[in-house]
């Protein structure tokens, strides 16, 4: 009996020179966080992604762990500007502002991988996870405050940020 060759393929990304992949997660940090997580995934994201935002290629649900409960998403975007436009407007912007005001027993994080650019991350009320588990964690202030700056996109966004550094840190 002969061996069969594996069906080995790859994704041809030549059509997506500015592809951005973002991983996001919400982790339960206290009993209060369990209902928060259940509302977050998938009902809130489904609402935030309907209709499908311009530039979103694919949205996938991911379970990171059961103990502690930790779920999230992986999204593929045509470019950083499309992702940022969605994040700084509509349902997502309002959710982010509400979340920062009261995390309701959860922690949140994201890691963004931008083809041909830098990698950036943000962790809020999270223990070491992902990039933040092996790389030094620093306070997200000044040039480290904005995902746009962390990922190496120059210039100002056409939209206001969902959060302002002085509103979070008070100085």
Backbone bond lengths (Angstrom), bond angles and torsions (degrees), N, CA, C in turn:
res aa  C-N    CA-C-N  psi(-1)  N-CA   C-N-CA  omega(-1)  CA-C   N-CA-C  phi
1 X - - - 1.441 - - 1.532 107.84 -
2 X 1.318 116.71 123.78 1.457 121.28 -178.27 1.521 112.56 -82.61
3 X 1.296 114.11 154.14 1.463 119.65 176.86 1.521 109.48 -79.21
4 X 1.317 115.28 141.51 1.465 118.42 175.91 1.529 108.76 -93.78
5 X 1.289 115.11 149.98 1.458 120.38 177.56 1.522 109.78 -74.86
6 X 1.324 117.10 143.99 1.471 118.45 175.71 1.519 110.20 -69.24
7 X 1.304 115.79 150.13 1.463 121.54 175.79 1.526 107.75 -84.10
8 X 1.304 116.84 79.06 1.473 123.24 -173.91 1.523 109.21 -93.01
9 X 1.354 116.73 117.39 1.460 122.64 -179.11 1.524 109.37 -131.83
10 X 1.313 116.96 169.46 1.462 122.85 175.41 1.515 108.53 -139.58
11 X 1.311 117.00 165.75 1.465 121.41 177.02 1.527 108.11 -91.24
12 X 1.308 117.18 126.98 1.462 122.72 177.18 1.530 107.27 -86.74
13 X 1.329 116.49 106.09 1.465 121.76 -175.26 1.526 113.16 -96.06
14 X 1.321 118.01 14.79 1.467 119.21 -176.81 1.526 112.47 -61.24
15 X 1.329 117.68 -25.28 1.471 120.96 177.55 1.527 112.27 -77.58
16 X 1.325 117.44 -9.39 1.460 122.01 -173.27 1.536 110.88 -126.80
17 X 1.332 117.42 66.22 1.468 119.61 -176.42 1.527 113.60 -66.07
18 X 1.335 117.69 -21.00 1.465 121.59 -177.82 1.524 112.21 -113.65
19 X 1.325 116.93 22.53 1.466 122.52 -177.03 1.521 111.63 -51.37
20 X 1.327 115.14 138.96 1.469 122.78 175.89 1.524 107.51 -127.49
21 X 1.330 115.20 131.99 1.457 121.58 175.49 1.521 106.41 -116.58
22 X 1.320 115.94 129.33 1.461 120.06 178.26 1.525 108.93 -125.27
23 X 1.311 114.40 132.54 1.453 122.33 172.79 1.519 106.38 -106.20
24 X 1.338 116.63 136.68 1.459 121.68 179.81 1.520 108.25 -133.48
25 X 1.319 116.16 148.05 1.453 118.47 177.77 1.511 112.51 -150.87
26 X 1.325 114.66 151.50 1.457 122.36 173.90 1.528 106.86 -127.11
27 X 1.337 114.74 131.19 1.464 121.85 -175.88 1.524 109.04 -120.72
28 X 1.320 116.44 137.15 1.458 121.59 176.58 1.531 108.25 -76.37
29 X 1.333 116.19 123.89 1.461 121.98 178.87 1.518 113.26 -106.18
30 X 1.336 117.43 -16.90 1.456 122.35 178.94 1.529 107.48 -152.62
31 X 1.342 118.63 164.91 1.469 119.92 179.75 1.535 113.13 -52.99
32 X 1.322 116.65 -32.67 1.466 121.11 178.58 1.535 111.78 -61.79
33 X 1.329 116.43 -23.36 1.457 120.95 -176.21 1.510 115.35 -77.25
34 X 1.336 118.06 -20.02 1.458 119.30 -176.82 1.531 112.41 -62.03
35 X 1.347 120.11 -50.68 1.466 118.31 177.53 1.531 112.52 -63.57
36 X 1.332 116.68 -30.79 1.466 120.00 177.73 1.522 109.84 -62.52
37 X 1.321 116.85 -46.08 1.468 121.34 178.82 1.525 110.72 -62.71
38 X 1.326 117.61 -41.62 1.463 120.77 -178.39 1.535 111.89 -64.40
39 X 1.329 117.18 -33.53 1.469 120.35 177.02 1.521 111.02 -74.22
40 X 1.323 115.67 -33.82 1.463 121.63 -176.83 1.519 111.38 -67.98
41 X 1.304 116.74 -42.91 1.454 120.05 -172.01 1.514 110.27 -125.87
42 X 1.301 118.49 117.40 1.452 130.59 0.60 1.523 116.80 -101.33
43 X 1.353 121.82 -6.69 1.472 119.56 -171.03 1.530 115.27 -54.43
44 X 1.321 118.14 -48.04 1.463 119.09 -176.82 1.520 111.05 -67.10
45 X 1.332 116.73 -42.53 1.472 118.66 -179.79 1.515 111.26 -66.04
46 X 1.324 117.39 -37.81 1.467 119.42 178.66 1.525 109.99 -60.53
47 X 1.328 116.31 -43.73 1.464 120.46 178.43 1.530 110.62 -64.48
48 X 1.328 116.58 -42.39 1.462 121.02 -178.07 1.527 112.41 -68.27
49 X 1.320 117.22 -22.05 1.469 121.15 -177.58 1.523 112.92 -105.06
50 X 1.342 116.91 13.09 1.456 121.25 178.62 1.520 109.19 -118.02
51 X 1.299 119.59 118.92 1.455 126.37 -4.21 1.531 110.79 -69.84
52 X 1.307 116.49 165.76 1.463 121.07 -179.35 1.525 109.64 -58.25
53 X 1.337 116.87 124.30 1.470 119.54 -179.87 1.527 112.01 -63.37
54 X 1.329 115.76 147.38 1.461 120.06 175.15 1.514 109.59 -57.69
55 X 1.299 116.73 130.16 1.453 121.76 176.94 1.515 115.01 95.94
56 X 1.342 118.68 -14.05 1.461 120.22 177.93 1.528 108.54 -78.95
57 X 1.321 115.60 119.88 1.464 120.54 -179.66 1.525 111.93 -91.67
58 X 1.347 116.59 -38.43 1.455 120.44 -176.07 1.521 109.81 -159.67
59 X 1.330 116.23 140.03 1.465 123.71 175.44 1.519 107.18 -125.51
60 X 1.343 117.12 127.16 1.460 121.48 179.76 1.527 109.98 -129.23
61 X 1.328 116.90 137.24 1.462 122.30 175.58 1.519 109.32 -82.31
62 X 1.345 116.37 144.39 1.463 121.78 179.49 1.523 108.55 -137.64
63 X 1.329 116.51 138.92 1.458 121.61 169.84 1.519 106.50 -103.81
64 X 1.319 116.33 119.62 1.466 120.81 -179.57 1.513 111.02 -84.04
65 X 1.332 117.46 -42.53 1.467 120.02 177.29 1.522 109.09 -161.01
66 X 1.335 114.64 159.52 1.460 120.56 176.29 1.519 111.22 -95.92
67 X 1.340 116.89 -31.20 1.455 121.73 178.54 1.516 109.45 -130.41
68 X 1.292 121.29 106.93 1.461 124.83 -5.09 1.531 110.27 -73.53
69 X 1.334 116.85 155.83 1.468 118.91 177.55 1.535 110.37 -56.49
70 X 1.320 115.48 129.66 1.464 121.76 -174.35 1.521 107.02 -154.73
71 X 1.326 116.58 111.94 1.464 121.44 -177.32 1.519 109.35 -131.12
72 X 1.314 115.31 166.24 1.454 118.47 179.27 1.510 112.56 -175.70
73 X 1.324 114.22 -153.86 1.451 121.59 -173.01 1.516 110.54 -144.60
74 X 1.313 114.09 161.35 1.456 122.18 167.12 1.532 104.67 -127.43
75 X 1.324 115.55 130.90 1.460 119.98 179.76 1.528 109.36 -128.30
76 X 1.318 115.03 143.17 1.461 122.78 175.77 1.526 107.65 -113.55
77 X 1.318 116.50 125.14 1.463 123.20 -178.48 1.524 109.79 -119.88
78 X 1.329 116.63 149.96 1.465 120.16 179.38 1.521 112.12 -63.88
79 X 1.351 116.79 -31.98 1.464 120.30 -178.94 1.526 109.43 -164.71
80 X 1.326 115.79 166.52 1.459 120.98 -178.00 1.525 111.56 -64.48
81 X 1.331 117.98 -38.66 1.464 120.31 -178.77 1.527 111.79 -59.79
82 X 1.329 117.65 -38.78 1.474 120.49 178.00 1.523 110.97 -64.68
83 X 1.328 116.57 -44.95 1.456 120.85 177.34 1.528 110.58 -61.31
84 X 1.306 117.16 -46.68 1.467 121.16 -178.64 1.530 111.63 -64.74
85 X 1.322 117.44 -40.66 1.464 121.12 178.76 1.531 110.05 -59.38
86 X 1.323 117.15 -42.95 1.454 120.90 178.50 1.532 110.59 -67.68
87 X 1.335 117.26 -44.35 1.467 120.96 -176.25 1.524 112.61 -66.79
88 X 1.320 117.81 -27.68 1.463 121.20 -176.32 1.526 113.35 -96.95
89 X 1.325 116.92 13.80 1.466 118.38 -178.90 1.530 110.55 -142.47
90 X 1.299 115.66 169.14 1.452 124.02 170.71 1.510 116.29 54.35
91 X 1.326 114.42 -142.57 1.454 122.93 -174.33 1.517 112.00 -58.43
92 X 1.331 117.40 -42.31 1.463 119.48 -177.81 1.519 111.06 -64.13
93 X 1.302 118.22 -44.54 1.471 120.84 -178.86 1.532 110.42 -58.92
94 X 1.323 116.82 -46.20 1.469 120.77 -179.55 1.522 110.64 -64.79
95 X 1.342 116.56 -43.33 1.458 119.45 178.81 1.527 110.28 -60.29
96 X 1.327 117.78 -44.68 1.466 122.01 -177.82 1.530 110.95 -61.74
97 X 1.311 117.05 -43.40 1.461 120.48 178.97 1.532 110.55 -63.04
98 X 1.325 116.70 -43.36 1.467 120.87 178.26 1.525 111.15 -64.89
99 X 1.313 116.84 -41.43 1.461 121.25 179.95 1.530 111.18 -61.79
100 X 1.315 117.06 -44.91 1.462 120.01 -179.35 1.524 111.36 -64.44
101 X 1.321 117.55 -31.98 1.459 121.04 178.72 1.531 111.59 -71.93
102 X 1.347 117.31 -34.16 1.468 121.68 179.44 1.524 108.59 -154.44
103 X 1.322 116.62 107.20 1.454 121.73 -177.31 1.524 113.12 -77.86
104 X 1.304 117.24 -5.25 1.472 124.20 173.30 1.525 112.83 47.78
105 X 1.337 116.07 47.43 1.455 120.82 173.74 1.512 115.94 79.10
106 X 1.322 116.78 16.83 1.469 119.98 -179.26 1.522 111.06 -125.17
107 X 1.312 114.65 165.68 1.447 122.72 168.28 1.517 107.87 -117.78
108 X 1.311 116.83 158.71 1.467 120.70 -177.79 1.517 109.04 -139.81
109 X 1.300 116.15 150.14 1.460 121.04 178.22 1.525 110.03 -152.08
110 X 1.315 115.19 160.62 1.461 120.47 167.18 1.524 108.86 -148.91
111 X 1.314 115.29 153.76 1.459 123.04 172.61 1.516 107.09 -132.71
112 X 1.327 116.36 129.72 1.461 121.91 -177.02 1.520 109.49 -116.20
113 X 1.311 115.39 129.37 1.458 122.82 178.88 1.525 107.12 -117.32
114 X 1.315 116.53 111.04 1.466 121.49 -175.79 1.528 109.05 -109.36
115 X 1.305 116.52 119.12 1.462 122.05 -178.12 1.527 109.84 -56.70
116 X 1.308 115.89 125.77 1.456 121.18 178.45 1.522 114.24 78.01
117 X 1.317 117.59 8.56 1.463 122.17 -179.33 1.520 109.31 -131.36
118 X 1.323 114.62 -160.63 1.460 121.70 178.45 1.524 110.25 -84.57
119 X 1.310 115.46 173.01 1.458 124.23 171.61 1.526 105.29 -108.86
120 X 1.342 117.32 140.70 1.466 118.98 178.97 1.515 109.49 -136.83
121 X 1.340 114.75 160.07 1.458 119.38 -178.23 1.520 110.52 -149.30
122 X 1.340 115.08 161.45 1.463 122.68 176.47 1.526 107.12 -148.68
123 X 1.333 115.87 132.21 1.458 122.14 178.77 1.522 108.26 -129.57
124 X 1.315 116.85 127.43 1.461 121.91 179.14 1.520 108.10 -123.76
125 X 1.332 115.43 118.83 1.465 121.77 -179.68 1.534 111.62 54.38
126 X 1.318 115.48 42.27 1.464 121.51 -179.32 1.521 110.23 -122.00
127 X 1.347 116.37 142.65 1.461 118.61 169.20 1.532 107.83 -72.86
128 X 1.313 117.31 176.16 1.456 119.70 177.72 1.516 111.36 -52.25
129 X 1.321 116.53 128.60 1.461 122.00 -178.37 1.514 107.72 -153.11
130 X 1.321 117.24 144.97 1.455 121.07 176.41 1.516 112.12 55.00
131 X 1.316 115.99 -133.17 1.465 121.23 179.79 1.518 111.15 -57.32
132 X 1.327 116.65 -35.28 1.460 121.83 -178.53 1.517 113.87 -73.74
133 X 1.319 116.86 -1.02 1.453 120.02 177.60 1.533 110.82 -87.75
134 X 1.341 117.22 -27.13 1.463 119.10 -178.89 1.525 113.68 -118.67
135 X 1.325 117.38 -23.23 1.470 120.44 179.94 1.529 109.27 -95.39
136 X 1.315 117.99 151.17 1.477 119.66 178.25 1.528 110.75 -57.94
137 X 1.315 115.93 137.71 1.461 121.86 176.58 1.522 107.53 -97.32
138 X 1.329 116.15 128.97 1.463 121.54 -179.74 1.521 108.52 -124.58
139 X 1.333 115.89 156.16 1.453 120.90 178.75 1.535 109.65 -63.81
140 X 1.320 115.90 136.20 1.467 121.77 -178.16 1.523 109.82 -84.12
141 X 1.326 115.53 77.49 1.462 122.05 -178.99 1.513 109.21 -131.02
142 X 1.329 115.19 161.80 1.468 119.74 178.33 1.522 110.93 57.13
143 X 1.341 118.71 -129.01 1.459 120.32 -178.21 1.528 113.61 -68.06
144 X 1.329 117.56 -10.93 1.464 120.93 177.95 1.532 111.66 -94.80
145 X 1.340 118.35 1.57 1.456 121.34 -176.21 1.528 112.37 -74.61
146 X 1.312 117.39 -43.24 1.461 122.72 -172.20 1.530 112.41 -97.56
147 X 1.330 116.32 134.14 1.466 120.52 175.33 1.520 110.14 -57.90
148 X 1.319 117.03 -37.33 1.467 122.19 178.78 1.521 110.22 -56.19
149 X 1.314 116.81 -45.62 1.464 120.34 -179.90 1.526 111.05 -72.34
150 X 1.337 116.97 -40.64 1.460 119.80 -178.21 1.516 112.14 -64.81
151 X 1.327 117.44 -32.81 1.464 120.13 -178.52 1.531 111.80 -88.16
152 X 1.331 117.43 -5.23 1.455 121.12 173.99 1.513 115.70 87.91
153 X 1.340 117.80 22.96 1.466 120.89 175.67 1.525 107.24 -86.28
154 X 1.313 116.43 125.29 1.462 120.18 -178.40 1.517 110.96 -88.66
155 X 1.323 115.64 161.45 1.464 121.66 179.46 1.510 111.69 83.02
156 X 1.314 114.29 171.08 1.457 121.21 -179.03 1.526 110.30 -92.30
157 X 1.327 116.03 150.41 1.454 121.56 175.36 1.519 109.12 -74.03
158 X 1.318 116.11 153.08 1.465 120.32 175.96 1.529 111.59 -76.21
159 X 1.334 117.56 -14.60 1.456 122.57 -179.27 1.515 111.07 -110.93
160 X 1.326 116.29 149.73 1.453 120.79 174.65 1.519 109.53 -66.98
161 X 1.315 115.54 146.76 1.456 121.15 176.58 1.523 109.49 -65.72
162 X 1.329 116.31 150.75 1.463 120.46 176.33 1.520 110.71 -69.54
163 X 1.332 116.43 -23.98 1.463 121.08 178.89 1.517 110.07 -136.09
164 X 1.307 114.40 153.33 1.469 121.15 179.26 1.524 106.69 -118.83
165 X 1.314 115.41 134.10 1.466 120.76 -174.94 1.525 112.24 -54.25
166 X 1.329 117.64 -42.55 1.459 119.81 -177.96 1.532 112.27 -68.23
167 X 1.333 117.50 -26.29 1.464 119.85 176.66 1.522 111.34 -69.79
168 X 1.310 116.84 -31.31 1.468 120.58 -179.53 1.531 110.48 -82.97
169 X 1.334 116.26 -45.82 1.454 120.17 -172.81 1.524 113.69 -98.26
170 X 1.327 117.37 -14.35 1.448 121.10 174.74 1.517 116.00 73.00
171 X 1.318 118.84 17.93 1.483 119.17 175.57 1.503 110.94 -136.02
